[in-house]
Amino acid sequence: MEKFKLVVIIVGVLALIAITFYGFKYYFSLFKQTTILNPSILVHPLTPSESRTIIPVQMQLPNGEWSNPINFNFDSGASWATDVPLELLGSFGSGPDGVPSEERKEQIAKIRIAGLSGEYSLPVMIQDKPHYELFRKESPPERYPAVRLRDLLPFMSFVFTNENTIIRTNNLGPPPELNNPNKILLPDMSPHSGTPTSGWQWLRVKFENPSDRTKSIVDWFGLNTGDKRIIIKKSIADTIHLFLSSGRNFENFDTLSNIEFIEAEPIIKLVNVKTEARINTAEFARGGEPRNFGGGLEVLDHYSMIFWDAKLHRSSNT
C-alpha cells in the first residue's frame, strides 16, 4: 500500500511545539456560529457544550441531487470511509439497516462543507446493522456520522485548537501556523501492523501512573480529532495501578494518567490528564478490539493539531 506523509501542528498554552503526522482534520461542534474569512477559509468555533468539530455537510445522492445539510464529525481516527448517514440510506438504495458486514464497500461521492467553497469527491460507505444501531442508541449530540479526515487532505488543511477549527483549501498553500519554528515531529501516518484497527492514526505511547512513575506500560494510542475524551483499556489502568472511581456508567471508570508520546522528537507528555478506563469486554467506539484512543480538550488545551497536504502531513504546537 502506498505510504503517505502528513504533517500536523499541535498548539498548546505554555509553549510553541509542532509535530509531524499523517493527515487528520478536526471539526467543531453542532449548531455553532461559523465565521467565513473568504470562500476558501472556514473558521468554525467550538462551544462550551461541544469539544469536537461538528460541521454540516451535504452529500450528493446517486440521482445527482444534494442532501440537506447533516452534521458530521471530522475524525482523524476513522478507519472506514465516510459514513452514508442513516437519513440517506434509502436514497443510496439501501434498507434501514445498511448492508451485511461482508458486503460493505467504498464508493465515490461528492460532498459540500457548509461555509467552504467547492465540491469534494471522497470514498463513502454504506455500513452494517451494528454500525447504524450505534446511531440509534446514541443519537446526537453523543454520536454523529464521521468524515474520514485523511480523504480530505488532498483538498484542504485543518488546524484544531481549543477555541476553533480552521479549514483552508490547498490553493492557499500550507497553513501559516506551520511557520512556528519550534516543531515536534511524530512518525508519518500510515498503516501499521499489529494496531487495534486499520486506521492510520496509531502511535506508540507510554501510559504512566502520575503518583508512581515507575509504574508504566507502552501500548498503541489513537490520537483522534473525532473524540471528546481520552479512553484507555481498564487492563492498562490495572497494570499501572491507577486509582479508579465511579464513572458515567458501569463500564467506565474515572481516573488520571500521564501519556508520554515516546515517538515524538522531542518527547512530550500530557500530565494528570482526565482519563476514562473502560472494561475490556465493553464496546469500544464503533466496534473492534479493546483499545486506547482519544482527543478533545484534554489534548487541545495543551496542543493544537494541524493536518495538511495530499501527502498527509501532521504537526503540533503548544
N, C-alpha and C positions, 0 to 999 in steps of 0.2 A: 504493500500500500504506500502511496506517495506520502512523504512526510512534509508537513507544513511548519513553518516557523512563525510564531506570533509574539508580539511584544505587548505587554500590558503595564500600565503605570498605576501604582497604588499611592495615594496621598494621604498621610496621616496628620495628626495635630501637633506633634512635637518636633519632627524632623522632616527633611526632604529626602525621600528614598524612591528609587524606581526599580521595578522588577520586570524581567523579560519572560513572557509566557507564550503559549498558543492562544488563539483568538477567543475572547469571550466578550459578551456585552452585558451591561447592567441595564435594567429598566426600572421605571419608577412606579408609584402606586396608582391605584384606581381613583378616577374622578378628580385628578389633580389639575390645577391650572397649568397650562403649558405655555412657555414663553418661546416665541419664534424670533430669532435674530435675523435670519433670512431663510428662504426656502430650503437651503442646503444645511441648515443648522437647527437642531431641536434641543431646547433646554427644558428638561422635564423635572420639576421639583418633587422631592419626597414630601410626605406629610407625616404628622405625628402618629397616625394610625397605620402607616404602611412603609416599611423599610426596604421593600423591593421595588423594582422598576416595572410597573404595570401600565402598559400603553395600549390604547385602542388600535386595532389592526383590521383592515378589510382584506378578505381573501377572494380571489377571482374563482367563480364557480365553473364547473365543466361546460355550462352553457354560455359562458362568456360574460355573464352578469357579475356584479360585485355584491358581496355580502354587506350587511350592516356592520358597523364597527363592533368588534368584540374585544374585550380586554384580554391581553396575552401577557404572560410572564417571560421576560427575556433572560434565558438561562444558559450560562456558560457550561453548566454541568449536564445539559441534556444529552442523552445517548441516542435516543431515537430522533428521527426527523420531526420537524414542526408538526404539532397536532392539527388534524382536522377536528375542530371542536364539535361537541355534542350537537349544537344548534344546526350544524351544516351537514350532518351525516346523510340525511335524506337527499340533499342537493348533490352529494357525491355518489349517489346510487347505493347507499348502504342502509341496512336496518338500524334500529336504535341501539344495538349492542356492538356495532362495528363488525369486524371480521374475525374468524378463528385465528388464534395466535400464529399458526403456521402459514397463514395467508397474508400476513402483514407485508407490505412492500412500499417502497418510496415511489412517489410520482411528483412531477414538477408542477407547481402552481405559482401564480404571482400574488404578491401582497402589496398593500399600501400601508404606510405607517402614518397615523394621524399627526399632522403638523410638519411632516417632512415631505419634500418633493420627490417624485419618482415612483416607479413600479419596479418591484424586485422579484426575480424568479429564484425559487429555492425549493428543496425537497420537502414534501409534506407526506403525512402518513395517516391512513385510517387505522386506528388502534383496535385492540381486542376488548372483550367484555370486561375483564378485570380492570383494565385501564379506565374505561368510562364509568365503571361503578365507583371509582375513587371520586370522580367529579360529582356524582350524585350524592355520595356520602359526605364529601367535604366541598361544598359549593363556595363560591366567592363570599367573603374575602380570604378564605383559607387556601383555596386551590384554584388555579387558573390554567387554561391550556398554555403550553410552553412553545416559545420560539427557540429553536436551536441556534444559539448565538453565532457559532463559528460559520454558519452558512451565510451570514450577512456581512462578514468582514471583507469579502471581495468588493463590497459596495460602500461601506461606511465604517467609521470608527466609533468607539464608545469610551466615555470617561465616566466612571462611577465614583461618587463621593457620598459623604453622609448628609449632603444637602440636596444634590440634584444629579441627574444623569444628562450628559451632553452627547448628542449624536451628530456627527458631521459626515456628509458624503465625501468620498475619497478624492473628488476633484479639488477639494480644498487642501490636499496634502496631509502630512502627518499631523496629529493633534499638537497644538502649541505647548501643551502640558509636558510634552516629551523633552522640552528644552531644559528641564531640570537636570543639572549636571551630576547630582548625587543619585546614581542608579543602583538598584539591587537587581541582580539577574537571577531568573529562575530557569529551569530546564524548558526547552521548547515543548509546547503542547503537541502531543502526538499519541497514537495508540501505543499502549504498553501491554506486555504480557503479565498475567497474574493480577490485574486490577479487578476490583469488585464489579465494575460494569465496563462496557465498551466505550465509554466517554473518553475524551482527550484531556480532561482537566486534572488528572490524578497526580499527586505529589507525595513523596515520602517525607513524613514529618515525625518529630519526637513528641509524644504526649508525656507530660511531666506532672507530678503531684506538687502543687505550689507550696505545700507545707513540708515536703521532704523530697528535694530534687534528686536524691539518689534513686527514687522510685520512678522509673520511666520506661517507655516502650516505643519502638519505631513501628509505624504502620502507614498504610495509604490514607490520604485525606483528599477529599474532593472540594476544592475551593470554588464555590458555586455562586454566581450572581443571582440565581433564582431562589435562594433560601433566605429566610429571615431569622434563623437561629443556627447555632452550632450543635451538632449531634454526634455523639460517639457511641460505639458499642459498649454495653454495660460490662462486657468481658474485659475491655480495656480499663474501664474505671475500677473494676475489681482487682485487676493485675497490679495497678499502681496505687491501690488503696485510697481512692478518692472518697471523701465524706459525701454521702448521698442523703438528700432529704426528699420528701414527697414532691412529685411534680404535677403536671397538668392532668395526668391520668395514671392508671395503674401500670402502664408500660414504660413510663418515662420518669426519671429522677433528676432533680436539680443538683448541680454541683459547680465547682470552679476547677479550671485546669489551665496549665501552661501549654502552648503549642509552639514548638520551635521548628521553623522552616529550614531544615538542615541542608536542603539542596540549593538554598539561596546563596548568592555571593554579593555582599557578606551575609552571614546567617542573621535572621531576625526572629524575634519571639513575641508572641502575644502572651501576656502575663495576667493571671487571675481573670480569665475570660469566663463569662457565664456560659455554661455548657449543659446540655441535656444528655444524660446517659440512658440509652434505650435498650431494653432487654433484647437479646439476640434473636429470640423467637418472634418478635413483633414484626409488623410490616414496615419496611424502610422505603420512604419516598414512594416511587411508583412500582414497587416490587423488586425482586432480586435479593441477593445475599446481604447479610448484615454488613454495614459499612459506616465509615466516618465521613462526614461532609458538613458543609455549612457556609454561611456568609452573613449578610445583613450588617447591622450597626456594630456588632461585636468585632467585625473586621474594619468596616468603613469609618468608625470613629478613630481609628489609628492609621489606616492606609486607604488611599484611593486607588482604584484599579483602572487601567487604560488598556483597551484592545483595539488593534488597527491592522490594516493591510491584508491583502489577499493571501499573503504568506503566513498569516496568523501570528502576529507578534503580540506579546503581552509584557507589561512592565508595571512598576509600582513606585509611589512616592509617599512620604509621610507629611 
